Amino acid sequence: MTAFADIAELVRAPAALTVPGDSLAGAAAAGWPAGPRTAVLPVASACLYWAGMALNDWADRDLDADERPERPIPSGRVSPDLALGVAGGLSAAGVALAAVGGGPRAAALATVLTGAVWAYDLSAKQGPFSTATMASTRGLDVLLGAAAGGRDGLRRAALPAAVLTAHTAAVTALSRGEVHGTTHAVARGALATTAAVTSAVPALAAWTARTGPGGALARTGSCLGALAGAAVYGRSVGGAQQRVVADPGAGPARAATVAGIHGMVPLQGGLLAAVGAAPVAGALAGATWAARSVLRRGSPT
């Protein structure tokens, strides 16, 4: 009989802590168009993230039997049929929750996001098209938070979506080397992307301070919060990637991939602060830290 802990491992349950900030950043950039219902959207995002993890292991079950036999499916703790059912059920739940949290537009965007997740997991996970597909899922998740605001909301959330898309592309490219190692070129490209992303966050804060509402104190707090988030992100993610530039082996590549996934939270926090939602950024950081300390996070890859 499959234990709940095995399902939690299958979907990388604690890794979903890196997801809520996506839709929150999009919603904040768009001016919180869904109001209090926005609180449902991070749950929808988590469901879609978990669906992708379950589907990934279902699609890779034969490869994992050789490379990662300890995973739930090749170890026999979760059957392939159950894993596929979990992926399907969580996908449906994610779209339904998106409809509750953001209305028809959010449901439509969640459907597109679900399609991207399934396309990535069911296709060969190599090459630029695959990397772009995976990267698009984070950008779409940011836009999910802004969907209730229509075209104007999506336009205002475009830059935060682009920033998270670029970060995800770099992490995905590095993740190809988790088992057999990567190349110096890939490592340098990922590091350059991280440097650009780090610079984009305070730039967004400066632009928002010039064009957005709010008093001087609020604008100063937003800029400082954006700088803090960008600094934490750049140091943790960029530092790990610098080690891959020096040694592109499997160990450093895997460590940099994990750092990149965990680095989502300070990056999201920096983006939230940059668009004037510094208190939400602080609450996100605090809630994530508290949840991780309880869950004793497992491997997110």
Backbone as CSV, one residue per row, in Angstrom:
resi,resn,N_x,N_y,N_z,CA_x,CA_y,CA_z,C_x,C_y,C_z
1,MET,0.851,-1.198,0.000,0.000,0.000,0.000,0.888,1.249,0.000
2,THR,0.552,2.182,-0.869,1.329,3.416,-0.987,1.064,4.341,0.193
3,ALA,2.129,4.807,0.807,1.989,5.715,1.941,1.895,7.160,1.447
4,PHE,1.287,7.999,2.289,1.183,9.420,1.947,2.575,10.019,1.748
5,ALA,3.535,9.577,2.545,4.895,10.102,2.428,5.491,9.798,1.057
6,ASP,5.109,8.670,0.475,5.609,8.328,-0.858,5.027,9.256,-1.918
7,ILE,3.742,9.601,-1.780,3.124,10.551,-2.703,3.768,11.927,-2.539
8,ALA,4.015,12.312,-1.288,4.656,13.606,-1.031,6.040,13.661,-1.667
9,GLU,6.760,12.539,-1.619,8.078,12.488,-2.257,7.944,12.541,-3.773
10,LEU,6.937,11.865,-4.298,6.700,11.853,-5.740,6.504,13.265,-6.281
11,VAL,5.708,14.055,-5.594,5.388,15.403,-6.087,6.365,16.464,-5.582
12,ARG,7.413,16.042,-4.830,8.371,16.979,-4.234,7.615,18.041,-3.415
13,ALA,6.786,17.587,-2.500,5.855,18.473,-1.800,6.496,19.746,-1.239
14,PRO,7.607,19.657,-0.495,8.162,20.902,0.064,8.642,21.894,-0.994
15,ALA,8.999,21.392,-2.191,9.504,22.285,-3.239,8.433,23.243,-3.732
16,ALA,7.167,22.934,-3.469,6.090,23.844,-3.877,6.137,25.153,-3.103
17,LEU,6.949,25.221,-2.062,7.122,26.486,-1.347,7.749,27.555,-2.243
18,THR,8.366,27.122,-3.344,8.960,28.083,-4.275,7.934,28.643,-5.255
19,VAL,6.682,28.192,-5.171,5.678,28.543,-6.171,4.808,29.748,-5.807
20,PRO,4.310,29.909,-4.572,3.333,30.970,-4.284,3.757,32.365,-4.713
21,GLY,5.037,32.669,-4.629,5.489,34.001,-4.991,5.298,34.358,-6.450
22,ASP,5.148,33.342,-7.325,4.935,33.623,-8.743,3.650,34.420,-8.960
23,SER,2.528,33.810,-8.593,1.240,34.468,-8.835,1.070,35.715,-7.981
24,LEU,1.678,35.727,-6.800,1.603,36.925,-5.962,2.336,38.088,-6.617
25,ALA,3.488,37.809,-7.214,4.228,38.873,-7.902,3.430,39.408,-9.088
26,GLY,2.788,38.505,-9.821,1.973,38.938,-10.939,0.781,39.760,-10.494
27,ALA,0.132,39.302,-9.432,-1.030,40.029,-8.917,-0.636,41.405,-8.399
28,ALA,0.484,41.486,-7.692,0.945,42.765,-7.161,1.274,43.740,-8.292
29,ALA,1.950,43.235,-9.320,2.303,44.104,-10.441,1.068,44.641,-11.147
30,ALA,-0.002,43.828,-11.176,-1.232,44.224,-11.857,-2.172,45.017,-10.968
31,GLY,-1.811,45.243,-9.705,-2.666,45.991,-8.798,-3.707,45.155,-8.088
32,TRP,-3.420,43.872,-7.891,-4.316,42.959,-7.176,-5.728,42.966,-7.784
33,PRO,-5.851,42.626,-9.077,-7.157,42.717,-9.741,-8.211,41.746,-9.210
34,ALA,-7.799,40.636,-8.599,-8.773,39.666,-8.083,-9.113,39.910,-6.622
35,GLY,-8.509,40.916,-6.011,-8.801,41.215,-4.620,-8.458,40.058,-3.693
36,PRO,-9.278,39.818,-2.670,-8.994,38.743,-1.708,-8.931,37.352,-2.332
37,ARG,-9.589,37.186,-3.475,-9.571,35.867,-4.119,-8.171,35.485,-4.597
38,THR,-7.269,36.469,-4.670,-5.894,36.186,-5.080,-5.267,35.105,-4.213
39,ALA,-5.709,34.994,-2.949,-5.129,34.018,-2.027,-5.281,32.581,-2.523
40,VAL,-6.249,32.345,-3.409,-6.463,30.994,-3.930,-5.449,30.651,-5.020
41,LEU,-4.951,31.651,-5.707,-4.094,31.393,-6.865,-2.781,30.674,-6.520
42,PRO,-2.092,31.011,-5.416,-0.900,30.242,-5.084,-1.190,28.758,-4.848
43,VAL,-2.377,28.454,-4.338,-2.749,27.048,-4.153,-2.920,26.370,-5.504
44,ALA,-3.553,27.082,-6.434,-3.686,26.545,-7.787,-2.318,26.288,-8.402
45,SER,-1.409,27.233,-8.218,-0.055,27.075,-8.760,0.643,25.861,-8.148
46,ALA,0.490,25.679,-6.843,1.115,24.539,-6.179,0.584,23.227,-6.733
47,CYS,-0.717,23.158,-6.976,-1.304,21.939,-7.541,-0.700,21.630,-8.909
48,LEU,-0.550,22.652,-9.736,0.019,22.435,-11.062,1.497,22.057,-10.979
49,TYR,2.197,22.622,-10.013,3.609,22.254,-9.806,3.719,20.790,-9.407
50,TRP,2.902,20.387,-8.441,2.916,18.997,-8.003,2.525,18.050,-9.132
51,ALA,1.560,18.469,-9.944,1.161,17.643,-11.087,2.347,17.419,-12.016
52,GLY,3.116,18.481,-12.257,4.273,18.366,-13.121,5.333,17.433,-12.567
53,MET,5.539,17.455,-11.269,6.521,16.571,-10.660,6.103,15.099,-10.775
54,ALA,4.821,14.833,-10.518,4.322,13.457,-10.625,4.418,12.966,-12.067
55,LEU,4.025,13.827,-13.013,4.078,13.445,-14.416,5.515,13.254,-14.879
56,ASN,6.423,14.074,-14.382,7.840,13.938,-14.722,8.352,12.551,-14.353
57,ASP,8.032,12.109,-13.151,8.514,10.802,-12.718,7.826,9.665,-13.464
58,TRP,6.561,9.868,-13.843,5.876,8.855,-14.652,6.543,8.742,-16.021
59,ALA,6.839,9.881,-16.641,7.437,9.873,-17.974,8.871,9.345,-17.950
60,ASP,9.590,9.588,-16.859,11.010,9.201,-16.764,11.225,7.897,-16.016
61,ARG,10.170,7.124,-15.815,10.283,5.956,-14.939,11.319,4.940,-15.424
62,ASP,11.446,4.755,-16.740,12.430,3.792,-17.239,13.852,4.331,-17.073
63,LEU,14.038,5.614,-17.371,15.354,6.224,-17.191,15.742,6.233,-15.714
64,ASP,14.787,6.548,-14.847,15.073,6.593,-13.412,15.414,5.221,-12.850
65,ALA,14.929,4.175,-13.481,15.265,2.827,-13.018,16.769,2.589,-13.078
66,ASP,17.445,3.275,-14.015,18.898,3.156,-14.129,19.619,4.243,-13.348
67,GLU,19.132,5.493,-13.473,19.880,6.614,-12.917,19.470,6.989,-11.497
68,ARG,18.185,6.825,-11.153,17.695,7.207,-9.830,16.714,6.164,-9.302
69,PRO,17.209,4.967,-9.059,16.319,3.879,-8.638,15.662,4.099,-7.284
70,GLU,16.127,5.089,-6.521,15.547,5.359,-5.210,14.241,6.147,-5.295
71,ARG,13.908,6.673,-6.445,12.673,7.440,-6.579,11.439,6.542,-6.392
72,PRO,10.293,7.147,-6.075,9.110,6.349,-5.698,8.657,5.328,-6.731
73,ILE,8.682,5.664,-8.024,8.180,4.710,-9.022,9.158,3.558,-9.247
74,PRO,10.424,3.787,-9.578,11.314,2.642,-9.804,11.559,1.799,-8.553
75,SER,11.413,2.414,-7.380,11.593,1.639,-6.148,10.372,0.794,-5.815
76,GLY,9.271,0.989,-6.540,8.066,0.193,-6.325,7.125,0.731,-5.274
77,ARG,7.427,1.912,-4.715,6.573,2.465,-3.658,5.333,3.161,-4.206
78,VAL,5.408,3.607,-5.471,4.263,4.216,-6.142,4.149,3.586,-7.522
79,SER,2.960,3.127,-7.884,2.777,2.506,-9.191,2.705,3.570,-10.279
80,PRO,3.099,3.241,-11.506,2.986,4.210,-12.600,1.555,4.710,-12.809
81,ASP,0.579,3.819,-12.696,-0.815,4.240,-12.880,-1.242,5.256,-11.822
82,LEU,-0.821,5.036,-10.588,-1.171,5.974,-9.520,-0.501,7.318,-9.759
83,ALA,0.755,7.301,-10.176,1.468,8.549,-10.438,0.772,9.347,-11.540
84,LEU,0.342,8.661,-12.599,-0.350,9.341,-13.681,-1.695,9.897,-13.205
85,GLY,-2.382,9.130,-12.369,-3.650,9.613,-11.818,-3.467,10.835,-10.935
86,VAL,-2.402,10.831,-10.143,-2.101,11.995,-9.302,-1.843,13.224,-10.167
87,ALA,-1.082,13.036,-11.248,-0.778,14.150,-12.141,-2.053,14.710,-12.761
88,GLY,-2.933,13.825,-13.213,-4.177,14.276,-13.822,-5.095,14.970,-12.833
89,GLY,-5.217,14.385,-11.639,-6.092,14.974,-10.626,-5.615,16.334,-10.160
90,LEU,-4.315,16.476,-9.953,-3.774,17.756,-9.515,-3.875,18.811,-10.619
91,SER,-3.732,18.396,-11.872,-3.889,19.342,-12.977,-5.312,19.901,-13.011
92,ALA,-6.287,19.008,-12.881,-7.684,19.451,-12.886,-7.968,20.368,-11.700
93,ALA,-7.416,20.008,-10.539,-7.627,20.835,-9.348,-7.001,22.212,-9.525
94,GLY,-5.827,22.269,-10.145,-5.171,23.552,-10.353,-5.984,24.481,-11.238
95,VAL,-6.532,23.951,-12.324,-7.342,24.778,-13.218,-8.612,25.239,-12.511
96,ALA,-9.259,24.329,-11.766,-10.491,24.691,-11.056,-10.232,25.771,-10.013
97,LEU,-9.140,25.652,-9.276,-8.817,26.665,-8.276,-8.457,28.001,-8.916
98,ALA,-7.834,27.960,-10.074,-7.527,29.199,-10.785,-8.810,29.925,-11.161
99,ALA,-9.831,29.161,-11.553,-11.118,29.774,-11.890,-11.732,30.452,-10.670
100,VAL,-11.594,29.799,-9.513,-12.125,30.381,-8.277,-11.362,31.645,-7.915
101,GLY,-10.048,31.608,-8.045,-9.224,32.725,-7.599,-9.131,33.880,-8.565
102,GLY,-9.309,33.628,-9.863,-9.110,34.707,-10.826,-10.135,34.789,-11.926
103,GLY,-11.154,33.924,-11.885,-12.199,33.987,-12.890,-11.836,33.264,-14.181
104,PRO,-12.646,33.458,-15.234,-12.451,32.732,-16.489,-11.086,32.962,-17.142
105,ARG,-10.591,34.199,-17.072,-9.289,34.465,-17.695,-8.186,33.659,-17.002
106,ALA,-8.227,33.608,-15.678,-7.221,32.847,-14.941,-7.347,31.360,-15.249
107,ALA,-8.576,30.858,-15.372,-8.773,29.452,-15.705,-8.196,29.139,-17.080
108,ALA,-8.418,30.047,-18.032,-7.875,29.846,-19.374,-6.350,29.844,-19.353
109,LEU,-5.763,30.772,-18.595,-4.310,30.829,-18.527,-3.752,29.601,-17.809
110,ALA,-4.459,29.131,-16.769,-4.032,27.918,-16.073,-4.092,26.712,-16.991
111,THR,-5.048,26.696,-17.904,-5.139,25.608,-18.875,-3.937,25.618,-19.812
112,VAL,-3.545,26.812,-20.251,-2.348,26.940,-21.082,-1.112,26.495,-20.302
113,LEU,-1.029,26.901,-19.059,0.088,26.505,-18.203,0.133,24.992,-18.034
114,THR,-1.017,24.386,-17.824,-1.076,22.930,-17.705,-0.586,22.257,-18.984
115,GLY,-0.985,22.810,-20.122,-0.524,22.258,-21.385,0.990,22.331,-21.526
116,ALA,1.579,23.435,-21.074,3.039,23.579,-21.143,3.727,22.570,-20.233
117,VAL,3.163,22.361,-19.047,3.734,21.388,-18.108,3.703,19.988,-18.707
118,TRP,2.575,19.600,-19.244,2.456,18.265,-19.825,3.324,18.124,-21.068
119,ALA,3.399,19.168,-21.880,4.238,19.109,-23.081,5.696,18.903,-22.705
120,TYR,6.141,19.594,-21.669,7.535,19.446,-21.236,7.802,18.027,-20.740
121,ASP,6.933,17.542,-19.864,7.185,16.237,-19.247,7.075,15.080,-20.229
122,LEU,6.252,15.227,-21.241,6.030,14.118,-22.174,6.911,14.197,-23.408
123,SER,7.732,15.231,-23.515,8.643,15.360,-24.651,10.056,15.018,-24.199
124,ALA,10.933,14.885,-25.176,12.347,14.668,-24.842,12.879,15.913,-24.139
125,LYS,13.480,15.731,-22.962,13.882,16.876,-22.144,15.298,17.344,-22.493
126,GLN,15.538,17.538,-23.754,16.829,18.040,-24.199,16.599,19.117,-25.248
127,GLY,17.561,20.008,-25.392,17.487,21.005,-26.446,16.819,22.291,-26.023
128,PRO,16.966,23.327,-26.843,16.449,24.656,-26.495,14.931,24.704,-26.407
129,PHE,14.209,23.933,-27.232,12.749,23.972,-27.176,12.255,23.479,-25.829
130,SER,12.868,22.412,-25.335,12.460,21.864,-24.045,12.755,22.854,-22.918
131,THR,13.929,23.467,-22.972,14.289,24.452,-21.951,13.335,25.639,-21.986
132,ALA,12.999,26.089,-23.183,12.080,27.221,-23.316,10.691,26.865,-22.801
133,THR,10.264,25.636,-23.031,8.947,25.211,-22.543,8.902,25.220,-21.021
134,MET,9.929,24.659,-20.408,9.974,24.667,-18.943,10.032,26.092,-18.414
135,ALA,10.859,26.927,-19.014,10.975,28.309,-18.552,9.649,29.047,-18.665
136,SER,8.893,28.741,-19.711,7.619,29.432,-19.917,6.622,29.147,-18.806
137,THR,6.766,28.001,-18.142,5.785,27.668,-17.110,5.845,28.643,-15.944
138,ARG,7.032,29.117,-15.609,7.145,30.091,-14.514,6.616,31.455,-14.932
139,GLY,6.901,31.843,-16.155,6.356,33.099,-16.634,4.837,33.075,-16.685
140,LEU,4.277,31.966,-17.150,2.817,31.827,-17.185,2.236,31.843,-15.781
141,ASP,2.968,31.278,-14.828,2.484,31.261,-13.457,2.424,32.674,-12.879
142,VAL,3.389,33.508,-13.233,3.341,34.917,-12.813,2.131,35.601,-13.436
143,LEU,1.929,35.383,-14.708,0.797,36.003,-15.400,-0.540,35.514,-14.862
144,LEU,-0.559,34.315,-14.313,-1.787,33.791,-13.714,-2.317,34.743,-12.639
145,GLY,-1.417,35.320,-11.869,-1.827,36.245,-10.822,-2.401,37.539,-11.351
146,ALA,-2.056,37.886,-12.595,-2.503,39.146,-13.190,-3.676,38.969,-14.136
147,ALA,-4.074,37.724,-14.399,-5.048,37.448,-15.456,-6.379,38.149,-15.237
148,ALA,-6.799,38.270,-13.972,-8.092,38.903,-13.692,-8.108,40.367,-14.112
149,GLY,-6.945,40.966,-14.320,-6.856,42.361,-14.732,-6.913,42.567,-16.227
150,GLY,-7.132,41.485,-16.986,-7.220,41.596,-18.428,-5.897,41.964,-19.079
151,ARG,-5.971,42.547,-20.256,-4.748,42.873,-21.004,-3.853,43.849,-20.242
152,ASP,-4.447,44.814,-19.585,-3.638,45.786,-18.854,-2.887,45.111,-17.704
153,GLY,-3.573,44.219,-16.992,-2.916,43.507,-15.905,-1.787,42.636,-16.410
154,LEU,-2.007,41.939,-17.505,-0.966,41.087,-18.076,0.221,41.912,-18.551
155,ARG,-0.063,43.062,-19.118,1.023,43.945,-19.570,1.877,44.402,-18.395
156,ARG,1.239,44.766,-17.310,1.976,45.255,-16.142,2.784,44.154,-15.457
157,ALA,2.352,42.916,-15.636,3.079,41.797,-15.026,4.113,41.186,-15.966
158,ALA,4.251,41.740,-17.160,5.117,41.129,-18.162,6.587,41.093,-17.737
159,LEU,7.076,42.185,-17.125,8.495,42.212,-16.751,8.806,41.217,-15.632
160,PRO,8.036,41.172,-14.528,8.297,40.121,-13.535,8.221,38.725,-14.142
161,ALA,7.288,38.501,-15.068,7.183,37.196,-15.720,8.436,36.893,-16.530
162,ALA,8.950,37.900,-17.227,10.156,37.701,-18.032,11.367,37.397,-17.153
163,VAL,11.461,38.064,-16.007,12.578,37.837,-15.095,12.574,36.396,-14.586
164,LEU,11.423,35.899,-14.148,11.352,34.533,-13.644,11.513,33.509,-14.763
165,THR,11.087,33.869,-15.967,11.299,32.981,-17.109,12.783,32.820,-17.399
166,ALA,13.512,33.927,-17.395,14.951,33.873,-17.658,15.669,33.050,-16.592
167,HIS,15.322,33.277,-15.331,15.938,32.503,-14.256,15.672,31.018,-14.433
168,THR,14.448,30.657,-14.757,14.091,29.251,-14.894,14.816,28.611,-16.067
169,ALA,15.011,29.357,-17.140,15.756,28.832,-18.281,17.180,28.466,-17.875
170,ALA,17.816,29.326,-17.094,19.184,29.056,-16.653,19.243,27.831,-15.750
171,VAL,18.311,27.731,-14.814,18.292,26.586,-13.904,18.024,25.296,-14.673
172,THR,17.096,25.350,-15.622,16.763,24.158,-16.401,17.952,23.688,-17.229
173,ALA,18.658,24.619,-17.844,19.831,24.257,-18.639,20.894,23.585,-17.770
174,LEU,21.110,24.117,-16.574,22.084,23.501,-15.666,21.625,22.140,-15.170
175,SER,20.321,21.975,-14.987,19.806,20.717,-14.434,20.074,19.534,-15.344
176,ARG,20.336,19.783,-16.622,20.658,18.684,-17.541,21.934,17.956,-17.120
177,GLY,22.757,18.646,-16.322,24.022,18.053,-15.920,24.026,17.435,-14.541
178,GLU,22.845,17.229,-13.958,22.779,16.707,-12.591,23.360,15.291,-12.459
179,VAL,23.287,14.508,-13.515,23.743,13.110,-13.452,25.116,12.929,-14.088
180,HIS,25.320,13.541,-15.248,26.567,13.312,-15.988,27.451,14.552,-16.107
181,GLY,27.047,15.645,-15.499,27.830,16.861,-15.588,27.370,17.739,-16.739
182,THR,27.792,18.999,-16.704,27.400,19.962,-17.736,28.640,20.459,-18.457
183,THR,28.580,21.599,-19.101,29.733,22.164,-19.814,30.044,23.548,-19.272
184,HIS,31.262,24.005,-19.551,31.654,25.353,-19.127,30.766,26.401,-19.786
185,ALA,30.386,26.170,-21.041,29.570,27.145,-21.762,28.198,27.298,-21.115
186,VAL,27.584,26.183,-20.765,26.270,26.230,-20.112,26.388,26.927,-18.757
187,ALA,27.436,26.594,-18.017,27.622,27.197,-16.694,27.824,28.708,-16.812
188,ARG,28.618,29.139,-17.768,28.840,30.583,-17.948,27.545,31.279,-18.388
189,GLY,26.788,30.633,-19.256,25.522,31.215,-19.689,24.547,31.368,-18.536
190,ALA,24.484,30.354,-17.668,23.596,30.429,-16.507,24.027,31.551,-15.570
191,LEU,25.334,31.677,-15.349,25.843,32.720,-14.458,25.563,34.103,-15.036
192,ALA,25.729,34.278,-16.338,25.444,35.564,-16.970,23.957,35.903,-16.849
193,THR,23.108,34.892,-16.995,21.666,35.115,-16.852,21.326,35.539,-15.434
194,THR,21.947,34.893,-14.465,21.702,35.248,-13.066,22.138,36.677,-12.781
195,ALA,23.257,37.095,-13.353,23.714,38.473,-13.166,22.703,39.461,-13.759
196,ALA,22.160,39.131,-14.928,21.177,40.006,-15.558,19.883,40.068,-14.740
197,VAL,19.454,38.924,-14.246,18.236,38.873,-13.435,18.424,39.670,-12.148
198,THR,19.577,39.521,-11.527,19.869,40.254,-10.292,19.797,41.757,-10.521
199,SER,20.298,42.207,-11.655,20.278,43.636,-11.977,18.875,44.126,-12.319
200,ALA,18.053,43.245,-12.879,16.718,43.651,-13.334,15.792,43.998,-12.170
201,VAL,15.982,43.346,-11.022,15.067,43.563,-9.897,15.157,44.993,-9.359
202,PRO,16.327,45.503,-8.984,16.374,46.910,-8.533,16.026,47.891,-9.643
203,ALA,16.289,47.521,-10.914,15.906,48.396,-12.018,14.385,48.530,-12.081
204,LEU,13.688,47.426,-11.875,12.224,47.463,-11.843,11.738,48.313,-10.676
205,ALA,12.406,48.182,-9.528,12.023,48.983,-8.359,12.200,50.468,-8.635
206,ALA,13.299,50.832,-9.284,13.549,52.242,-9.594,12.494,52.776,-10.554
207,TRP,12.136,51.966,-11.544,11.108,52.396,-12.504,9.756,52.562,-11.814
208,THR,9.416,51.617,-10.948,8.144,51.699,-10.231,8.110,52.919,-9.322
209,ALA,9.239,53.213,-8.669,9.306,54.378,-7.785,9.077,55.677,-8.548
210,ARG,9.525,55.713,-9.796,9.358,56.932,-10.591,7.940,57.075,-11.143
211,THR,7.313,55.953,-11.462,6.035,56.020,-12.178,4.832,55.629,-11.344
212,GLY,5.034,54.939,-10.222,3.916,54.431,-9.455,3.481,55.368,-8.344
213,PRO,2.337,55.035,-7.706,1.849,55.856,-6.598,2.614,55.554,-5.317
214,GLY,2.275,56.268,-4.245,2.890,56.008,-2.951,3.810,57.127,-2.529
215,GLY,3.996,57.264,-1.225,4.851,58.300,-0.685,6.313,57.923,-0.741
216,ALA,7.142,58.860,-0.330,8.585,58.653,-0.383,9.018,57.484,0.495
217,LEU,8.394,57.364,1.686,8.775,56.288,2.596,8.455,54.926,2.001
218,ALA,7.283,54.805,1.398,6.889,53.533,0.782,7.807,53.200,-0.388
219,ARG,8.144,54.194,-1.191,9.025,53.948,-2.335,10.411,53.536,-1.869
220,THR,10.888,54.169,-0.798,12.201,53.801,-0.264,12.193,52.368,0.251
221,GLY,11.129,51.988,0.962,11.015,50.629,1.469,10.977,49.614,0.350
222,SER,10.276,49.936,-0.730,10.207,49.028,-1.866,11.576,48.857,-2.515
223,CYS,12.296,49.962,-2.670,13.624,49.875,-3.286,14.590,49.071,-2.415
224,LEU,14.541,49.315,-1.109,15.422,48.557,-0.205,15.070,47.080,-0.199
225,GLY,13.768,46.768,-0.201,13.347,45.372,-0.237,13.781,44.695,-1.517
226,ALA,13.671,45.405,-2.633,14.097,44.841,-3.909,15.598,44.584,-3.917
227,LEU,16.366,45.522,-3.383,17.817,45.338,-3.314,18.184,44.150,-2.439
228,ALA,17.485,44.007,-1.299,17.777,42.899,-0.391,17.467,41.562,-1.053
229,GLY,16.302,41.471,-1.694,15.948,40.228,-2.369,16.920,39.893,-3.474
230,ALA,17.286,40.896,-4.261,18.227,40.671,-5.359,19.593,40.247,-4.831
231,ALA,20.023,40.838,-3.717,21.335,40.502,-3.158,21.377,39.065,-2.665
232,VAL,20.337,38.657,-1.939,20.283,37.273,-1.451,20.236,36.298,-2.617
233,TYR,19.412,36.621,-3.598,19.293,35.764,-4.781,20.632,35.661,-5.512
234,GLY,21.239,36.812,-5.804,22.479,36.806,-6.561,23.602,36.072,-5.859
235,ARG,23.667,36.241,-4.545,24.755,35.578,-3.800,24.560,34.067,-3.758
236,SER,23.346,33.616,-3.459,23.122,32.174,-3.312,23.156,31.456,-4.653
237,VAL,22.430,31.986,-5.629,22.360,31.315,-6.928,23.645,31.539,-7.726
238,GLY,24.082,32.786,-7.781,25.294,33.072,-8.522,26.520,32.392,-7.935
239,GLY,26.594,32.327,-6.604,27.726,31.653,-5.974,27.795,30.186,-6.346
240,ALA,26.650,29.510,-6.340,26.619,28.093,-6.707,26.994,27.908,-8.176
241,GLN,26.549,28.815,-9.028,26.867,28.698,-10.446,28.330,28.995,-10.740
242,GLN,28.943,29.869,-9.954,30.372,30.117,-10.122,31.178,28.848,-9.866
243,ARG,30.725,28.041,-8.927,31.413,26.777,-8.650,31.273,25.797,-9.814
244,VAL,30.173,25.887,-10.547,30.012,25.029,-11.720,30.916,25.508,-12.851
245,VAL,31.112,26.816,-12.962,32.041,27.333,-13.964,33.440,26.769,-13.712
246,ALA,33.818,26.681,-12.444,35.131,26.136,-12.094,35.187,24.630,-12.263
247,ASP,34.075,23.941,-11.960,34.019,22.483,-12.057,32.630,22.085,-12.548
248,PRO,32.478,21.792,-13.855,31.163,21.487,-14.408,30.710,20.042,-14.185
249,GLY,31.206,19.408,-13.147,30.821,18.034,-12.861,29.393,17.922,-12.357
250,ALA,28.949,16.679,-12.194,27.561,16.419,-11.800,27.241,16.977,-10.417
251,GLY,28.169,16.840,-9.468,27.914,17.314,-8.109,27.662,18.812,-8.042
252,PRO,28.581,19.630,-8.561,28.336,21.079,-8.563,27.097,21.472,-9.369
253,ALA,26.831,20.771,-10.481,25.651,21.100,-11.289,24.373,20.825,-10.506
254,ARG,24.345,19.720,-9.788,23.160,19.401,-8.993,22.989,20.414,-7.862
255,ALA,24.084,20.780,-7.206,24.008,21.757,-6.122,23.522,23.105,-6.647
256,ALA,23.980,23.495,-7.832,23.555,24.766,-8.409,22.087,24.716,-8.817
257,THR,21.628,23.552,-9.257,20.212,23.409,-9.604,19.341,23.578,-8.364
258,VAL,19.735,22.932,-7.278,18.985,23.074,-6.024,19.004,24.522,-5.550
259,ALA,20.169,25.166,-5.627,20.263,26.570,-5.225,19.373,27.448,-6.099
260,GLY,19.298,27.121,-7.376,18.456,27.885,-8.273,16.981,27.751,-7.952
261,ILE,16.560,26.548,-7.566,15.164,26.334,-7.191,14.844,27.074,-5.895
262,HIS,15.700,26.937,-4.908,15.482,27.647,-3.645,15.600,29.162,-3.827
263,GLY,16.409,29.580,-4.805,16.585,31.001,-5.050,15.347,31.683,-5.609
264,MET,14.352,30.887,-6.010,13.094,31.472,-6.490,12.476,32.392,-5.433
265,VAL,12.545,32.003,-4.168,11.838,32.746,-3.121,12.424,34.147,-2.917
266,PRO,13.740,34.310,-2.719,14.243,35.689,-2.611,14.051,36.488,-3.897
267,LEU,14.083,35.820,-5.048,13.834,36.526,-6.303,12.386,37.016,-6.355
268,GLN,11.449,36.154,-5.999,10.048,36.568,-5.957,9.840,37.692,-4.945
269,GLY,10.515,37.568,-3.794,10.401,38.617,-2.790,10.922,39.945,-3.299
270,GLY,12.041,39.919,-4.005,12.580,41.137,-4.581,11.637,41.748,-5.600
271,LEU,11.002,40.902,-6.408,10.049,41.399,-7.404,8.805,41.976,-6.728
272,LEU,8.327,41.315,-5.685,7.175,41.838,-4.949,7.484,43.216,-4.362
273,ALA,8.640,43.335,-3.752,9.030,44.633,-3.200,9.171,45.668,-4.312
274,ALA,9.722,45.251,-5.441,9.966,46.184,-6.541,8.688,46.791,-7.089
275,VAL,7.578,46.041,-7.026,6.313,46.566,-7.555,5.441,47.140,-6.446
276,GLY,6.050,47.402,-5.285,5.343,48.098,-4.221,4.656,47.218,-3.203
277,ALA,4.996,45.948,-3.165,4.357,45.026,-2.215,5.378,44.478,-1.231
278,ALA,6.184,45.371,-0.645,7.224,44.946,0.297,6.661,44.161,1.490
279,PRO,5.520,44.564,2.088,4.987,43.765,3.208,4.641,42.335,2.802
280,VAL,4.127,42.162,1.589,3.817,40.813,1.106,5.106,40.022,0.920
281,ALA,6.141,40.692,0.430,7.438,40.035,0.263,7.964,39.541,1.606
282,GLY,7.852,40.377,2.642,8.292,39.971,3.971,7.485,38.805,4.512
283,ALA,6.165,38.851,4.297,5.310,37.756,4.762,5.633,36.466,4.029
284,LEU,5.900,36.556,2.734,6.260,35.374,1.949,7.549,34.751,2.460
285,ALA,8.553,35.589,2.705,9.829,35.081,3.201,9.662,34.413,4.558
286,GLY,8.900,35.056,5.453,8.696,34.483,6.773,7.932,33.181,6.736
287,ALA,6.872,33.119,5.926,6.075,31.898,5.837,6.881,30.766,5.215
288,THR,7.690,31.081,4.220,8.508,30.052,3.576,9.542,29.501,4.538
289,TRP,10.184,30.390,5.280,11.187,29.942,6.249,10.555,29.053,7.311
290,ALA,9.398,29.454,7.826,8.735,28.672,8.861,8.316,27.305,8.337
291,ALA,7.766,27.275,7.122,7.316,26.007,6.561,8.489,25.077,6.284
292,ARG,9.582,25.622,5.789,10.748,24.781,5.513,11.328,24.201,6.792
293,SER,11.319,24.976,7.861,11.871,24.482,9.116,11.043,23.337,9.673
294,VAL,9.746,23.342,9.360,8.873,22.258,9.815,8.994,21.039,8.910
295,LEU,9.036,21.283,7.611,9.017,20.183,6.653,10.381,19.528,6.458
296,ARG,11.431,20.196,6.900,12.788,19.660,6.696,12.973,19.280,5.235
297,ARG,12.824,20.247,4.384,12.731,20.083,2.947,13.598,18.955,2.384
298,GLY,12.995,18.186,1.487,13.694,17.153,0.777,14.266,17.702,-0.524
299,SER,14.727,16.795,-1.376,15.303,17.233,-2.634,14.200,17.780,-3.539
300,PRO,14.415,18.970,-4.127,13.406,19.538,-5.007,13.546,19.086,-6.456
301,THR,14.541,18.247,-6.762,14.787,17.851,-8.160,14.426,16.404,-8.372
